Amino acid sequence: MDILFLILIIPLFSALILFITPSNLKLISTLHIALSALTSLAIFSSIAKLISSGEYYAFGQILFLDYLGAAFLVLVAITGFFSNLYATSYFKWRFQTGHTTLKHIKLNLALAHIAIFAMTLSCISNNLAIMWAAIEATTLSTVFMVVSKDNKKSLESGYKYIVICSVGLAFAMFATILLYSSSLNTLGDEQSAILFSQLLPLAGSLNPHVLMLVFIFALIGFGTKAGLVPTHTWLPDAHSQGPAPTSALLSGIVLKIAMLGLIRYYAIVANSAGFGFVENAMLISGVLTLFVAAFFLIRQHDVKRMFAYHSIAHMGVIAFALGIGGRLGIFAAIFHCLAHSFTKALAFLTTGNMTRIYGTNDMHKMGNMINIAPLTTVLFGVSICSLVGVPAFAIFVSEFLTFKAAILGGKFIEVGLFAIALATIFVADFSHFFMASFGKTVGEVKFGSEMSLWENLPLIALAFLVIAFGIWQFDSFWYLVENGVNEIKGF
């Protein structure tokens, strides 16, 4: 059986198993963990095959695994597994306190596997139309993980999520249709006209003026799903209202998958119309996104909304790095996707612990967490330190590389704007962190002790990865990213 088919069929099979499993919490949780581990192992096997043998295809080149897609599959395998592992503990607490039902838990866990399927398909689709459909499927699968029929705010946020993202992705569909029409007219081959692996080396022969319009549509469409300003408005509500593991999946992987779609169009258009056009578009988008997110971050006191605006800010960082361009800027953008995925998953999973302790997301009602749950406080601190770019944490690496690329490129005004935005985020984050961790407890403490080691294990693993990628160069991943950069640059 082809490995690319296997990494798609396992999560679908897993979702089916969970749907038909009897409503027993322990059984459902055990199966969820085992099936998530199986999916991740299969994904790592597919990546290992790529590293040893190079790019490979399946189903008549409809599916393929290239280095760029493999870099994002790493996020699906690692962030997806640890988010799913934490979900079993999180929903157990919610069930024990009467905040959810076994039916809702089964639905949420099964949908998580369908979301993994959609995200995996997005990474390995050579056919750009299928990639678009897969990214749209991530919306349809995760929206029901966000909403709860007993919570009006979650229903509103789910409606806002699906409407705005679907309308936004309609622009990405227009980009796909327009690209196909233009490439078919030029290449005269129906199959090659929609395949990324065929379009990229032939991009120079395509009409550059048409492709500029294609990129604008792609930026609006995939940028909406990625949370870029001004079409970001669905994100704070969806991320703050969903369960903590769902928020981790949304911010840690789903946003990055949308960015992958945009990067593929970035590569095709850049190799046709020139890198200057796409870099300027991404630079404008990145700066605007950074400053809007930084402004709203200062005003947030709901810990999940704070991290949601952080997701917007870091999508701005990725867009900014792509706007700086060059090999170093593009490398920084792809690396930032991984660094932010691990960090933001850790951050949102930490909010699950915090909500259990205080029964609220309002940081004004928290305090003294260092004495109540010291390990959770440390893990919360690790996520904050990485998010603001403290040295020896993963995000520092990509932000440093972005600064370096901008300075080497002589873009000093852009460097100044980038520094101002990041400094604002730094101040806002640490003020909130100290309030929740060391301030006086104002509200009620509903669970006055630390979580168990098993419950904290996914958080500890993510914290380790955040630090490890900040101080160590993992050759296999760097190999994927470097070759992904070569693909984008047309080498």
N, C-alpha and C positions, 0 to 999 in steps of 0.2 A: 504493500500500500504506500502511495506517495506521501512523503512527510508533510507536504503543504496541505494535502487533503486531510491528513490526520489531525493537524493542529486546528482545523476548522470543525471537524466532526466531533472531536472530544468535548468541547464546551457545549455544543448543541445536544449531544447525548447526555451530558451532565445535567443540563436544564431539564430535559425530559425525565430523567431519573428522579430529580427533586420534586417535580410536579406530581409524580405518581406515588411517591413515597408516603407511607402512612404518617399522620400528624403526630410524630413523636420527636420532641425537641432534641434529645440526645442523638437519635438516629439521623435526623436531618443535619445536625451540626457535624457529625462524624463524616457523613457522606460528602458534605460541602467541602470540608478541609481536604479529604482524600482526592476528590475530583479536581479541586483547584490545583493541588500539587501535581497531579497527573498532567493537567493542561500545561503547567509551567515547565515540567520536564520535557514534554514534547516540543515546546517552543524552543527551549535551549538546544535540543537535538537538531532542530532545523537550522539554528544559528551556527552550531558546530559544523554542520555540513557545508554551510556557506564559507566559513573560515578555511576549511580544509580543501574545498573543491571550487570555490568561486560561485558566481551567480548561477541560478538554475530555475527552470520553468516547469509549469504543469498545465494540463488542459489546453494545449495549443497556444501557449504563451498568455493565456488569460490571467493566470497566476504566475508570480515569480517572486523570488527573494533576492533583493539587491542589498547593498551595504547600508543604504539610507533607511530602507524599510526595516532591516535587521536591528539597527540602533534603536528604533522605536519599539520593536518587539521586545527588547530587553525591559522596557518600562511595563509592557503588558504582563510579562512573566513575573517580574519581581514585585512591582507595586500592586498588581492585581492579586497576587497570592497573599501578601501580607494584609491587604485590605479585607480580603475574604476570610482570612484567619481571624482577624479581630472581630469581624461581623458576628461570629458565633458567640463570643463573650458579650458583645454589646446587646444583641437581641435577647440573650438570656436574661440580662438585667432588666431590659424593658418588659419582657414577658412576666418576670417575677413581680414587678411593681405594677402590673396591670396596664401598662402603656401601649401594649400591642397584643396581637393574637397570633396563634400558631399559623393560621391561614395567611396572615400578612407576612410572617417570617418566611414561610415557604415561597411565597410569591417573590419577595425581595431577593432571596438567595438564588432562586432559579433565574430571575431576570439578570442577576449579576453575571451568570455564565453566558446568557445571550448577549450581554454587553461585551463580554470578553471575546465572543465569536465575532461580533461586528467590528471591534477594534482590531482584531487579528486580520480579518479580511481587508480592512482599510490599509494595513501595512503591506500586504502581499498582493494587492490587486495591481496588475500591470495595465489592465483596462481601466481608463480613467472614469468611464461612466459607472463601472461597478464600484470603484473607489468612492465616488460621490454617493452612490446608494448605500454603501456600507457606513459612511460617516453620518448620513441621515438616519440609518438604523440605530446608531448609538444614541440619538435623541429619543427615538421611539421606545427603546428598551429601558433607558434610564429615567424617563419622565415618570413612569409608574413606580420607580424606586423612591422618587422624591415625594410624591403626593400621599396624603392620608385622608381618607374620607371623613375622619373625625376632626380634622384640622383645617379650618377655612383658609388660613394663611398659606398652608402647603398646597392646597388646591389652587389658589390664586397664583402661587409661584410656579406650579407645574403648568398651568395654562399659559402663563407668560413665557415660560421656557420653550414649550413646543411651538407656540405661534411665532415668536421672534426668530427662533433658530430655523424653523421651517421656511419662513419667508426669506431669511438671510441666505439659506442654502439654495433657494430658488435662483439666486444670482449666480451661485456656483454652478448650478445646472446650465444656466445660460452660457457661462464661460465654457463649459464642457461641449455644449452644442456648437458654439461658435468656433471653438478650436477644431472640433471634428470637421465642420464644414470647410474651414480654411485649409486644413491639412489634406482633406480628401481631394479638394480642388487642385492642390499642388502636387500631392504624391500619387493620386489616382489609385490608391490601394485601400479598400475598405477596412481591412484588418489593421494595417500599419497606422492608419489615420487616428486610431484611438488608443494605441499602446504606448505607454511611457517609454519603454525601452527602444521603440522605433522612432518616436517623435524627437527624443532628446538629441541623438546624433544628427538628425536631419533638420533640426530647428533653424539652422542658418538659411535653409531654402524656403522657409515659410514667410508669409507677408508680415513684416514687423509692425505695421500700423494696425492690422487686425489683432495681432497678439498683444499690443498695448491695451486695447479694449478688453481682450480676454483677461488680462491680469487685473484690471480694475474690477471686473465682475468677480473674479476669484478672490480678490482681497476683501471685497464687501461680503461675499458669501461665506468663505471659510473664516474670515476675520470675525464675523458674527458669532460663529460657533466657538472660536478661540477666545472670545471675550475682549476683542480690541475695540477701543472707543471709536465712534460713538454708538455702536450697536451692541454694547456690553450690558445693557440694562437688565437682561434676564438673569445674569450670573449671580449677583449678590443675593437675590431672593432664592434661587434654586439651591445654591450651595449652603445657605444658612438654614433653610427649612428641611432639607433632607437629613436622614440619619447620618451619623458621623462616617461610617464606612462608605456610604454612597457619595458623600462629599469628597472623600479621599479618592474614589474612583473618578469622579467628575473632574476634579482639579488635577489629580495626579496623572491621569491618562487621557481622558476624553478631550480635554483642551489641547493636549499635545498631538493627538491624532488629527484634529482639525488643522493644526499648524503644519503637520506633515503634508496634508493635502495642499496647503498653500505653498509650501516649499517646492513641491513637485512642479507646480505652475510657475513659480519663481525661476526654477532651473530652465524650463522650456522657453519662457519668454526672454529671460536674460541672454540665452544663447541665440536668440533671434533678433530682438530689438536692442540688445546691449544691456550690460549690467547697470549702467547709469540710471536708466529709467526705473527699473524695479527697486534699486537701492534708494532712490529719492522717495519713491512711494512708501517704502517700508520705514524710512527714516521719519517721515512726517507722521505716519501712523504710530510709530513707537514713541516718539516724543509726546504726542498728544495723549496717548494712553497712559504713559508714566505720570504726567502731571495731573491728569484728572483723578487717577487712582490714588496718588499721594495726597491730594486735597481731601478726598473722602476718607482716607485712612485715619487722618488726624481726628475726625469727628466720630469714629466708631467706638462703641462700648460693648456691643455684642461680639463676643469672641469669634463666632463663626462668620459674621459679616466682615469682621476685620480681616480674617484670612481669605474671604472671598475677594475683597478688594486687593489683597495681596496677589491673588491669582491674576487679576487684571493687570496689576503692575508688572508682574514677571512675564506675562505675555507681551507687554510693552518692551521689556528688556530683550526678549527674543527678537521682536520686530526691529528694535533699534540695532541689534547686532547684525541682523540681515541687511539693514540699511547701511551700516558701516561697510559691510561687504569685504571682499578679498578673502583669501583662504582662511586667515585668522578670524575674521568676523563671522564667517559662516560656520567655522569649527566651534566658535564660542556659542553661537545660537543653538546648534545641535546638542552640544554638551550641556547647555543651560536647560534644555528640555529634560534631560536625565536628572540633573541636580535638583531642579524644581520639583520634579515628580516625586522623588524620594522625600524631599523636605516637606512638601505640602501634604503628602499622605501622612507623614508623621504629625504634622501640625493638626490636621483635622481629626486624626485618631486620638490625639491628646485631648481634643475638645470633648470627645466621648467620655473620657475619664472625668474631666472637669464638670460636665453636666451631671454625671452620676453623683459627684461629691456635693455640688451646690444646688442641683435641681434647676439650674438656669444657665443661660449663656451670657447674662449681663455681668460684665466684669466689675461694675460698681457694687454688685452684691457678693462678690468673691473676696478673697483676702486670706492671708496666713496659710496659703497652700503649702508652703515649704515645711510647715510643721504637721499638717494633716496628711499630705501625700508627697514626701520628699522626692521619690523617684519620678513621679509624674511631673513635678516641678522642674527637675533636671531635664527631662525629655522635652517639656515645653520650652525650656531655655535653649536647648540644642536647636529646635526648629526655628526659634526667633533669631538666634545667632546666625544660622545659615541664611535665613530669609533676608537679613540686612547685610549679608556679605562680609561677615567677620572672617579673618584669615583662619585657615585650617578647617574650614567647612566648605562643602561642595560648591555652593553658589559663588563663593569668593573666586574660585578658579575661572568660571565663565565670565564673571563681571570684570575680573582683572584682564582677561584676554580681550574683552570688548574695549576696555580703556586703551590697552596696548595697540589694538588694531586701529582705533580712532586717532590716537596720537601719531602713529607711524604714517597714517594716511593724511596727516595735516588737518584733521577736522576738529580744530580746537574749540570752536563755538559749540559744536555738538558735545564735546567732552564736558564743557562747563554745564550745559543743560542736564546732561546725564548725571553729573555729580550732585547738582542741586536737588534733583528728584530723589536720588538715593539717600541723600542726607536727610531730607524731609521724612522719608519712610523710616530711616534709622531712629530718629527722635520719637516718632509716633509709636513705633513698636516697643521700644524699651520702656516708655512711660506706661503703656498698657501691661507689659510683662511685670513690672515692679508693683503695679496696683494689684494684680491678681495674686501674685506670689508672696509678697512681703507686706502688703497693706493690711489694715484692720478688717476683719470679717464683719460685713454689714448685714448680709442676709443670713439665711438659715443653712446650716450644714446638715445635709440629709444622709451622707455616708462619710463618717469621720475616720476613715483609715485608707491606707494605700491599697491598690489593686494587687491581686496575686501575681506571682512571677509569670505564670502561664498567660494571664490576661494582658500583662505588659510585654510579653515576648515579641509580638509583631512590632511594637514601638521601639523596643530595644534594638531589634535587628535593623530597622530603618535608620535609627540614630547612628548605629555603627556604620552603615553604608554612607550616610551623610558625611561623617567624619573621614571615613576611609577614602572616599572619592575626593575629599579636600586635601589630603596629604599624600596620596599614593596614585601613581599612574598605572591603571589597569590596562595592560597592553592590548588585550583582546578587544576591549571596548574602544580604545583609542584607534585601533586598526579599523574598526567598523566606521567610526566617525571620519577618520582621515580619507578613507575610500569613498564615503558618502560625499565628502567635500569635492573629491575628484569628479564624481558623477555630476554634481551640480555645476562645476566649472567646465564640464564638457571634455575632461581629459580621458 
